Amino acid sequence: MIMDAGLAAVLVGLITAIGGIIVAVIQLRGLRVENKQDHAVVQGQLATILNSVFRVDSKVDAVTDRLDTHIEEHHEGVSDGEIAGRTSG
């Protein structure tokens, strides 16, 4: 059986298409693995940033509490424009 040029072109096109699909599937599998690894790295970095934010937030709260206490101490015993703990003189 002798194949004509038209049938040969169709077979070559099919083989090329099937080969391209196989290559695409192989590359997509690799990209999925790489994508999962990248997501894991980013998730770890975000967790680190979140921990840092929580530490800063708790430090700000502590400073706020200390400042409030300090201001309250200044206001205790203040009368007639005097500053608490100081004697006029």
Sequence and secondary structure as in RCSB ss.txt:
>XXXX:A:sequence
MIMDAGLAAVLVGLITAIGGIIVAVIQLRGLRVENKQDHAVVQGQLATILNSVFRVDSKVDAVTDRLDTHIEEHH
EGVSDGEIAGRTSG
>XXXX:A:secstr
    HHHHHHHHHHHHHHHHHHHHHHHHHHHHHHHHHHHHHHHHHHHHHHHHHHHHHHHHHHHHHHHHHHHHHHH
TT  TT  TT    
